[in-house]
Amino acid sequence: MQPIQPQTQLVVLQHPSEVEHKKNSVKVLSLVIPNTQVYVGETEADFALLREQLMDCGRPIYLVYPSEQSVSVEQQRLNTDCVLLLIDGTWRKAFKIFQLNPWLAQLPAVHLAEGYASRYKIRKSSRSDSLSTLEASAYMLKALEPDLDVSPLLNAFDAMVAMRIRSMPLEVRLRYQNGE
């Protein structure tokens, strides 16, 4: 692991079911970017302390969440000394966190433009634009801080994916290696 120190602060709202998941990309994200803050929960009460901290931080806060109200991070100039708030979970779980926390809808929302391919071969998604929280973080940081080398994030992620594939039974491993 090669740690990196972006100017941008990453804060992750993590669904409780993701914490002990073996394919948890937030664990790897936190190893590469040690000042990543992770808050586990679902409800507004779970994130009450975080809300207070965010209101007092004095930095612009952006929710990374694709919606009709969000704007592409590549199409605007954001201050790199900001807070990116990410929701970690399946699309269904992330949507639930978003719905249970109306304060999130009050934040300016950003998303990545189309065209980012996921390297997360070991997780299936019904959406073609699905990225892991680590991948979304890496691409967001690269858009905000073009001179930041995010390859340590992606290299660590690729190593985690490869390790998980190696630990699979042979017949399952072959399916993943063949791209099924």
Secondary structure, DSSP 8 states (H G I E B T S, - for coil): ------SSEEEEEE-GGGTT-TT-HHHHHHHHSTT-EEEE-SSTTTTHHHHHHHHHS-S-EEEE--SSS-EEGGGS---SSSEEEEEES-HHHHHHHHHH-HHHHTS-EEE--S------TTS--SSTT---HHHHHHHHHHHH-TTS--HHHHHHHHHHHHHHHHTS-HHHHHHHHTT-
